[in-house]
Amino acid sequence: MDADPLTDRLYLDHAATTPMIPAARAAVVEGMAIWANPSSPHAEGRAARAALERARRAIAGAYVWGGETILTSGASESLAIALGRSVAARRFVSAVEHDAVFRAAPDATTMAVAQDGLVDLALLERSLAGDERAIVAVQWANSETGVCQPIVEVAKVVHAAGGLLLVDAAQMPAGRDDDVAAHADFVALSAHKRGGPPGIGALLVRDLATLAPSGGQERGYRPGTENLPAALGYAAALAEPEDIATMAALRRRLDDAVERSGGVVVAGDRARHPAIGSYRLPGVAATTQLIRLDMAGFAVSAGSACSSGSMKPSHVLAAMGWAKSAGREVIRVSFGRTTNEAEIDAFIAAWRTMARALRTFAA
């Protein structure tokens, strides 16, 4: 048997997707043995339904959610459902949201952010003035920079105006932030960011009365036969906590090394996702960095997964006031459950070698 050419590589793009953990894979296999349609009334169908509801409760419980849980194909669909079918008459999204938000609400009002990437609360308050109800979409953490939004403060402004708050929490580990569970009206989630299978996610809904039904399954809010194997895999992944403290320590280690080596840590003085680092190497295009690092055996990215393939300028960095030229010099490094100190040290060595070779780093 031929050797796997990827086994000697180091994967540091977990914010795009992270490998399924063994427990999730086992749960998916188990779900495939429960082959009946969960909506069927016979004994086989009822058994499948019972398994599906156990998974649903486990997913909600992992996020300390006391409202309703609609299973979806992932965060993108969850965002589209909330933005497209909420009872709100107006839609507002921050300028640094994921591309999926802009695709779901192309006519939404885009709100500017400050240079640190945070929502301008005073601007938000002024924007929400009026009699019509609004839905406001903000992310828990930006997938490119890792910057975390002040969810409690945003929620206070939104709710004071009678609005609804949608939080894109695709990058949020389970149990990480009770503020989201306490203050959001809708929460979009995705399994493949948390060690579960692709093709499954959830929309957490505080009150179904704020969402127009579509008919079909999921209590009439999402048509289509339920993906039981994936739901079981998602629940299993969330049952195994992520070591957030270790990830944060690894990111701090990388931050320090990049700064000492002549690089720039994007939003380094802000509260950021513990497992996402965004770095600029002045004078070197991100495309060049990605090619060199890929050849050296490191998988990293530039921008979010949905846009990095096109290498278009980052709308996130542009919204934060970055010039296009500087924004094109930024790469993202993100960690997962398996990332360790030796891998980060190996990446640091590779980054320094690359910087020296391109004469942008003083040895």
Residue pairs with C-beta under 8 A, 6 or more apart in sequence:
8 297
9 297
9 298
9 299
10 297
10 298
10 299
10 343
10 346
10 347
11 19
11 299
11 336
12 298
12 299
12 300
12 333
12 334
12 335
12 339
12 343
12 347
13 299
13 300
13 301
13 305
13 332
13 333
13 334
14 193
14 275
14 334
14 335
14 336
14 339
15 143
15 171
15 193
15 273
15 275
15 276
15 301
15 304
15 305
15 332
15 334
16 301
16 304
16 305
16 308
16 334
17 192
17 193
17 198
17 305
18 192
18 193
18 194
18 195
18 336
18 337
19 195
19 336
19 338
20 28
20 192
20 195
20 196
20 197
20 233
20 237
21 195
21 196
21 236
21 237
21 240
21 337
23 236
23 237
23 239
23 240
24 191
24 195
24 196
24 197
24 233
24 234
24 236
24 237
25 233
26 236
27 229
27 232
27 233
27 235
27 236
28 197
28 229
28 230
28 232
28 233
29 229
30 229
30 232
31 51
31 228
31 229
31 230
31 231
31 232
31 233
32 229
34 47
34 48
34 51
34 228
34 229
35 44
35 48
36 42
36 44
36 45
36 47
36 48
37 45
37 48
37 225
38 45
38 48
38 49
38 51
38 52
38 225
38 226
38 228
39 45
39 49
39 217
39 225
39 226
40 46
40 48
48 228
51 228
51 232
52 71
52 226
52 228
52 231
54 235
55 228
55 231
55 232
55 234
55 235
56 69
56 71
56 231
58 235
58 238
58 239
59 69
59 71
59 189
59 202
59 231
59 234
59 235
59 238
60 66
60 67
60 69
60 202
60 204
62 174
62 175
62 235
62 238
62 239
63 169
63 174
63 175
63 180
63 181
63 187
63 189
63 204
63 238
64 175
64 178
64 181
65 181
65 187
65 204
66 181
67 204
67 205
67 206
67 207
68 204
68 205
68 206
68 207
68 208
68 219
69 202
69 203
69 204
69 205
70 78
70 81
70 202
70 203
70 204
70 205
70 218
70 219
70 221
70 222
71 200
71 201
71 202
71 218
71 222
71 226
71 227
71 231
72 78
72 81
72 200
72 201
72 202
72 203
72 222
73 199
73 200
73 201
73 227
74 170
74 190
74 191
74 192
74 198
74 199
74 200
74 201
75 100
75 168
75 169
75 170
75 188
75 189
75 190
75 193
75 201
76 100
76 103
76 104
76 190
77 201
77 203
78 186
78 188
78 189
78 190
78 201
78 202
78 203
79 98
79 100
79 101
79 104
79 137
79 166
79 168
79 188
80 100
80 103
80 104
81 203
81 211
81 221
81 222
82 135
82 137
82 166
82 186
82 188
82 203
82 205
82 211
83 91
83 101
83 104
83 105
83 108
83 135
83 137
83 166
84 104
84 105
85 211
85 212
85 214
86 135
86 164
86 166
86 186
86 210
86 211
86 212
87 133
87 164
87 209
87 210
87 211
87 212
88 132
88 133
88 134
88 135
88 163
88 164
88 210
89 132
89 133
89 134
90 109
90 130
90 132
90 133
90 134
90 135
91 105
91 107
91 108
91 109
91 134
91 135
91 137
92 108
92 109
92 110
92 111
92 124
92 127
92 128
92 134
92 135
92 136
92 137
93 101
93 102
93 105
93 108
93 109
93 110
93 111
93 136
93 137
93 138
94 110
94 111
94 113
94 119
94 137
94 138
94 139
94 149
95 110
95 111
95 112
95 113
95 315
95 319
96 113
96 117
96 139
96 142
96 145
96 147
96 315
96 316
96 319
96 320
97 137
97 138
97 139
97 168
98 139
98 143
98 168
98 170
98 304
98 306
99 304
99 306
99 307
99 315
100 168
100 306
101 108
101 137
101 168
102 108
105 137
108 137
109 127
111 119
111 120
111 123
111 124
111 127
112 120
112 123
112 319
113 119
113 120
113 319
113 320
114 120
114 320
115 320
115 321
116 147
116 267
116 269
116 270
116 320
117 142
117 145
117 147
117 267
117 270
117 316
117 319
117 320
118 147
118 149
118 150
118 270
119 138
119 149
119 150
119 154
121 150
121 153
121 154
121 157
124 136
124 154
124 157
124 158
125 157
125 160
125 161
128 134
128 136
128 157
128 158
128 161
128 163
129 161
133 162
133 163
133 164
134 158
134 161
134 163
134 164
135 163
135 164
135 165
135 166
135 185
135 186
136 154
136 158
136 163
136 164
136 165
136 166
137 166
137 167
137 168
138 149
138 151
138 154
138 165
138 166
138 167
138 168
139 149
139 167
139 168
139 169
139 171
140 148
140 149
140 151
140 167
140 168
140 169
140 171
140 172
140 177
140 180
141 147
141 148
141 149
141 171
141 172
141 272
141 273
141 276
142 148
142 171
142 273
142 276
142 316
143 170
143 171
143 276
143 304
143 305
144 276
144 278
144 303
144 304
144 314
144 316
144 317
144 332
145 266
145 267
145 272
145 276
145 278
145 316
145 317
145 320
146 251
146 267
146 272
146 273
146 275
146 276
146 277
146 278
147 267
147 270
147 271
147 272
147 273
148 270
148 271
148 272
148 273
151 165
151 167
151 177
151 179
151 180
151 183
151 184
152 179
152 183
154 165
155 165
155 179
155 183
155 184
158 164
158 165
159 165
159 183
164 185
164 186
164 210
165 183
165 184
165 185
165 186
166 184
166 185
166 186
166 187
166 188
167 180
167 184
167 186
167 187
167 188
168 188
169 177
169 180
169 184
169 187
169 188
169 189
170 188
170 189
170 190
170 193
170 201
171 193
171 273
171 276
172 180
172 189
173 194
173 241
173 242
173 244
174 194
174 238
174 241
174 242
175 241
176 244
180 187
181 187
184 204
184 206
185 205
185 206
185 207
185 210
186 203
186 204
186 205
186 206
186 210
186 211
187 202
187 203
187 204
188 201
188 202
188 203
189 201
189 202
189 203
189 204
190 201
191 197
191 198
191 199
191 200
191 201
191 230
191 233
191 234
191 237
192 198
192 199
192 200
194 234
194 237
194 238
194 242
195 237
195 240
195 242
195 336
195 337
196 230
196 233
196 234
196 236
196 237
196 238
197 229
197 230
197 233
197 234
199 227
199 230
200 227
200 230
200 231
200 233
200 234
201 234
202 234
205 211
205 221
208 219
208 221
211 221
213 219
213 220
213 221
214 220
214 221
214 222
214 223
215 223
216 222
216 223
216 224
217 223
217 224
217 225
217 226
218 226
242 337
243 337
244 274
244 275
245 274
247 274
247 275
247 335
247 339
248 274
248 275
250 275
250 335
250 339
250 340
250 341
250 344
251 272
251 274
251 275
251 276
251 277
251 335
253 341
253 344
253 348
254 277
254 279
254 333
254 344
254 347
254 348
255 265
255 268
255 277
257 348
257 351
257 352
258 264
258 265
258 277
258 279
258 348
258 351
259 265
259 268
261 348
261 351
261 352
261 355
261 361
262 281
262 282
262 355
262 360
262 361
262 362
263 279
263 280
263 281
263 282
263 351
263 355
263 361
264 279
264 280
264 281
264 282
265 277
265 278
265 279
266 278
266 279
266 280
266 317
266 330
267 278
267 320
275 334
275 335
275 336
275 339
276 332
276 333
276 334
276 335
277 332
277 333
277 334
278 330
278 331
278 332
278 333
279 330
279 331
279 332
279 333
280 326
280 329
280 330
281 289
281 329
281 331
281 351
281 354
281 355
281 358
281 360
281 361
282 326
282 329
282 360
283 329
283 358
283 360
284 329
284 354
284 355
284 358
284 360
285 328
285 329
286 302
286 311
286 328
286 329
286 330
286 331
287 302
287 311
287 328
288 358
289 302
289 329
289 331
289 354
290 300
290 301
290 302
290 331
292 354
292 357
293 300
293 331
293 350
293 351
293 354
296 350
296 353
296 354
297 350
298 347
298 350
300 331
300 332
300 333
300 334
301 308
301 331
301 332
301 334
302 308
302 311
302 314
302 330
302 331
302 332
303 311
303 312
303 314
303 316
303 332
307 314
313 324
313 327
313 328
314 322
314 327
314 330
317 326
317 327
317 330
318 324
318 327
333 347
335 344
352 361
355 361
356 363
